[in-house]
Amino acid sequence: MTDKQLQQDILQELDWEPEVRATDVGVSVHEGVVTLSGFVDSFAEKFDAEAATKRVFGVKGVANDLEVKLPTAVQRPDPDIAQAAVRTLGELVTVPQHRIQVTVREGVLILEGEVDRQYQAEAAGNAVRRLPGVRDIRNRITLKAHVSTIDVREQIEEALRRSAEVEARRIAVEAADGKVVLRGNVHSWHERTAAVQAAWRAPGVTQVEDHLRIAA
């Protein structure tokens, strides 16, 4: 696939995504690496544009240079955003609220703290992504290291084999002291993401290094 063909596919996918105004987003492609540029009305739209781009077959990397320019009607004081974030996080049963601290500076929402599993950190970020007034999110939540007797590598390999989205035989898994390294080839960015998420779900994992290559 040529860069020009890939660019057209991405533009069509952005036009298909209901949460994105495709006319706001500029798309350039060089050797499969995509750069998104322009101005959008919310952080959620910036996130959705990147997610839509990564869904397109042939995308090897994304540089999201979209800038968020909030319309006057949705601009909010930092304390209001912080209070809304605390309330939203408090409603999540999967996230230990007392372990997460919220800071807001000029519309940039910062999440800090320590949780047991990666999905909890992701859930926290996802929950506050669409709050009005948020220009950007910095998810600095870390994972609590703990000793586990579970064979992490074997669990991840089993998870990859069960996944309908991943061709497990093309992926090698290395694991030691909570750190997991993935190597090999995948067919798409979507498959790469699925493999990394499978690794993060294993108990005891505190770090995942993604050395997967996107290849036909």
GUMARMAR-503645 format. One record per residue (C-alpha): residue number from 1; residue in one letter; x, y, z. Coordinates in Angstrom, 2 decimals. Layout:
<nodes>
   loke   mido         u         v         w
    NUM      A         X         Y         Z
...
</nodes>
This chain:
<nodes>
   loke   mido         u         v         w
      1      M      0.00      0.00      0.00
      2      T      1.30      3.45     -0.90
      3      D      1.32      6.39      1.50
      4      K     -1.26      8.14     -0.69
      5      Q     -3.63      5.17     -0.52
      6      L     -3.16      4.95      3.24
      7      Q     -3.88      8.66      3.58
      8      Q     -7.16      8.24      1.69
      9      D     -8.17      5.29      3.89
     10      I     -7.48      7.31      7.03
     11      L     -9.47     10.30      5.76
     12      Q    -12.39      7.98      5.03
     13      E    -12.14      6.40      8.50
     14      L    -12.10      9.84     10.13
     15      D    -15.15     10.82      8.11
     16      W    -16.83      7.58      9.27
     17      E    -16.08      8.30     12.96
     18      P    -19.11     10.22     14.35
     19      E    -17.14     11.84     17.20
     20      V    -14.67     13.51     14.83
     21      R    -15.16     16.39     12.41
     22      A    -12.93     15.13      9.63
     23      T    -12.62     18.62      8.13
     24      D    -10.73     19.70     11.28
     25      V     -8.01     17.08     10.86
     26      G     -5.07     17.21      8.48
     27      V     -3.46     13.88      7.60
     28      S      0.03     13.32      6.21
     29      V      1.75      9.95      5.78
     30      H      5.40      9.01      5.35
     31      E      6.38      5.35      5.11
     32      G      3.31      4.28      7.07
     33      V      3.80      6.81      9.89
     34      V      0.86      9.20     10.16
     35      T      0.88     12.79     11.41
     36      L     -2.42     14.36     12.47
     37      S     -2.56     18.15     12.53
     38      G     -5.10     20.92     12.97
     39      F     -7.43     22.14     15.70
     40      V    -10.22     20.26     17.48
     41      D    -12.85     21.33     20.02
     42      S    -12.05     18.83     22.79
     43      F     -9.52     16.37     24.10
     44      A    -12.06     13.61     23.45
     45      E    -12.10     14.49     19.74
     46      K     -8.29     14.47     19.65
     47      F     -8.29     11.01     21.28
     48      D    -11.01      9.67     18.96
     49      A     -9.16     10.91     15.86
     50      E     -6.04      9.04     16.94
     51      A     -8.01      5.90     17.76
     52      A     -9.73      5.96     14.37
     53      T     -6.38      6.38     12.62
     54      K     -4.88      3.39     14.45
     55      R     -7.78      1.22     13.28
     56      V     -6.72      1.58      9.64
     57      F     -4.73     -1.29      8.20
     58      G     -1.20     -0.27      7.19
     59      V     -0.66      2.36      9.91
     60      K      2.74      1.80     11.57
     61      G      2.84      4.83     13.86
     62      V      0.92      7.97     14.74
     63      A      2.16     11.44     15.70
     64      N     -0.87     13.25     17.12
     65      D     -0.12     16.97     16.70
     66      L     -3.77     18.03     16.95
     67      E     -4.27     21.08     19.17
     68      V     -7.31     21.46     21.41
     69      K     -9.01     24.86     21.24
     70      L    -11.97     24.81     23.58
     71      P    -15.02     26.82     22.51
     72      T    -15.89     29.55     25.02
     73      A    -19.12     27.75     25.94
     74      V    -17.29     24.68     27.33
     75      Q    -14.37     26.38     29.05
     76      R    -14.41     25.75     32.82
     77      P    -12.31     26.88     35.80
     78      D     -9.70     24.36     36.94
     79      P    -11.41     23.76     40.35
     80      D    -14.66     22.82     38.58
     81      I    -12.85     20.32     36.35
     82      A    -11.04     18.84     39.35
     83      Q    -14.28     18.42     41.31
     84      A    -15.97     16.76     38.32
     85      A    -13.01     14.39     37.91
     86      V    -13.06     13.39     41.59
     87      R    -16.81     12.69     41.41
     88      T    -16.41     10.65     38.23
     89      L    -13.54      8.57     39.62
     90      G    -15.55      7.98     42.79
     91      E    -18.22      6.22     40.73
     92      L    -15.78      3.64     39.34
     93      V    -16.02      0.38     41.26
     94      T    -12.85     -0.98     39.60
     95      V    -10.61      1.91     40.69
     96      P     -9.51      2.45     44.32
     97      Q    -10.43      6.14     44.63
     98      H     -8.26      6.79     47.69
     99      R     -5.14      5.91     45.68
    100      I     -5.62      8.49     42.91
    101      Q     -4.92     12.22     43.14
    102      V     -6.29     14.76     40.68
    103      T     -4.59     18.00     39.68
    104      V     -5.76     20.46     37.00
    105      R     -3.61     23.21     35.52
    106      E     -5.06     25.39     32.76
    107      G     -7.38     22.60     31.62
    108      V     -4.68     19.90     31.72
    109      L     -5.90     17.10     34.00
    110      I     -3.15     15.16     35.79
    111      L     -3.81     11.78     37.41
    112      E     -1.28     10.46     39.93
    113      G     -1.17      7.60     42.39
    114      E     -0.56      3.87     42.54
    115      V     -2.85      0.95     41.64
    116      D     -2.50     -2.82     41.47
    117      R     -3.35     -3.47     37.82
    118      Q     -2.89     -1.65     34.50
    119      Y     -6.58     -1.83     33.61
    120      Q     -7.32      0.32     36.69
    121      A     -5.01      3.07     35.45
    122      E     -6.58      2.88     32.00
    123      A    -10.10      2.95     33.44
    124      A     -9.31      6.12     35.38
    125      G     -8.03      7.87     32.26
    126      N    -10.97      6.73     30.16
    127      A    -13.48      7.92     32.77
    128      V    -12.35     11.56     32.75
    129      R    -11.50     11.82     29.06
    130      R    -14.81     13.41     28.06
    131      L    -15.26     15.84     30.93
    132      P    -16.09     19.35     29.65
    133      G    -13.20     21.79     29.81
    134      V    -10.40     19.21     29.63
    135      R     -7.69     20.16     27.12
    136      D     -5.33     17.28     27.81
    137      I     -4.81     14.36     30.19
    138      R     -1.53     13.26     31.76
    139      N     -2.01      9.80     33.23
    140      R      0.88      9.34     35.66
    141      I     -0.68      6.54     37.66
    142      T      1.92      3.87     38.39
    143      L      1.58      0.18     39.18
    144      K      2.28     -1.30     42.58
    145      A      4.95     -3.95     42.29
    146      H      4.15     -7.15     44.13
    147      V      5.58    -10.63     44.26
    148      S      3.66    -13.27     42.33
    149      T      4.31    -16.97     42.02
    150      I      2.28    -17.16     38.82
    151      D      4.12    -18.03     35.64
    152      V      3.47    -14.72     33.91
    153      R      4.93    -15.72     30.56
    154      E      2.77    -18.83     30.31
    155      Q     -0.35    -16.90     31.25
    156      I      0.29    -14.30     28.58
    157      E      1.00    -16.91     25.91
    158      E     -2.28    -18.64     26.80
    159      A     -4.13    -15.33     26.58
    160      L     -2.63    -14.62     23.15
    161      R     -3.66    -18.05     21.90
    162      R     -7.24    -17.46     23.10
    163      S     -7.50    -14.09     21.40
    164      A     -9.31    -13.93     18.08
    165      E     -7.45    -10.69     17.33
    166      V     -3.87    -11.97     17.67
    167      E     -1.83    -14.52     15.73
    168      A      0.06    -15.88     18.74
    169      R      2.62    -17.97     16.85
    170      R      4.24    -14.79     15.49
    171      I      4.84    -13.35     18.97
    172      A      7.56    -14.24     21.47
    173      V      7.05    -13.40     25.15
    174      E      9.83    -12.79     27.69
    175      A      9.00    -12.18     31.36
    176      A     11.05    -11.54     34.49
    177      D     10.49     -9.60     37.73
    178      G      7.23     -8.07     36.54
    179      K      8.68     -6.89     33.22
    180      V      7.34     -8.35     29.97
    181      V      8.97     -7.99     26.55
    182      L      7.00     -8.73     23.37
    183      R      8.86     -9.45     20.13
    184      G      7.78    -10.57     16.68
    185      N      5.52     -9.46     13.85
    186      V      1.86     -8.50     13.73
    187      H     -0.43     -7.64     10.82
    188      S     -1.83     -4.32     12.08
    189      W     -1.75     -1.68     14.78
    190      H     -4.98     -3.16     16.15
    191      E     -3.34     -6.58     16.57
    192      R     -0.32     -4.96     18.18
    193      T     -2.53     -3.13     20.69
    194      A     -4.45     -6.32     21.50
    195      A     -1.21     -8.18     22.23
    196      V      0.10     -5.43     24.51
    197      Q     -3.21     -5.26     26.37
    198      A     -3.15     -9.03     26.87
    199      A      0.31     -8.74     28.43
    200      W     -0.79     -5.96     30.78
    201      R     -3.71     -8.05     32.08
    202      A     -1.45    -10.71     33.59
    203      P     -1.07    -10.55     37.39
    204      G      2.27     -9.21     38.56
    205      V      3.09     -7.26     35.37
    206      T      4.44     -3.78     36.11
    207      Q      6.12     -3.00     32.78
    208      V      5.58     -4.01     29.15
    209      E      8.14     -3.35     26.43
    210      D      6.60     -3.48     22.98
    211      H      9.11     -4.52     20.31
    212      L      6.45     -5.84     17.93
    213      R      6.78     -4.89     14.25
    214      I      3.88     -4.31     11.91
    215      A      4.46     -6.40      8.80
    216      A      2.28     -7.90      6.12
</nodes>
